[in-house]
């Protein structure tokens, strides 16, 4: 089994489990897409956590699985599944927390970047090492996180960056000792899961759209979402519970 999925109390925990380095092969990518598509539609899931087992978060693409360009269409198929793995996480209807427990390299770094909230252990490291094996890739992802110079330095050198440096640069939300990583991720997930599920789903949609829209159009989009939410039973229940100082009971409608 290369991926574990556990669901409890509205929280899905997705664990990459492909020893020793949780590398991504074609089967793992396809399974990740299936899992996050499932998470998007499950009523018993309101938030997800993506992490790895062992000492690695994800070492990236499995070079043994990489096409050799001898068969027509192999690279196109490989690249398509690589893109869609990140898209399945990015477009998941529920917020996804990355709990990076160790090195996140190449496509593994990309998995983290597709999530919504970034947490890491103190011994986690990050790199886009494609250049080390005669390849290139990652600028489209790196430029959303870093300035022009640092992006190109990482891209051209394949340098490894410790978690503390990414925290200093404002990329990671928190960096904690390894034994605190999953408890922290669970705390944040529980807080998100306690909110109105429709509101969180709309908030995730809005957050993704804001990345693509000018501020003026984005604000109008959010206002329309707020108007739509105001008509839901969950929004009415949330207001009543707040005024009555009790825990809300959501029905997802």
KATA-V135548 format. One record per helix or strand. SS is the DSSP state (h for helix, s for strand). FROM is the first residue (numbers start at 1). TO is the last residue. Records with the same first field share a line. If there is no record, write none. Layout:
SS->FROM-TO, FROM-TO
This chain:
s->3-8, 11-16, 24-24, 47-52, 56-58, 61-61, 95-100, 103-105, 117-121, 125-127, 161-162, 174-176
h->26-41, 63-65, 74-90, 107-113, 129-133, 139-142, 148-157, 163-168, 178-193, 197-210, 215-230, 233-244
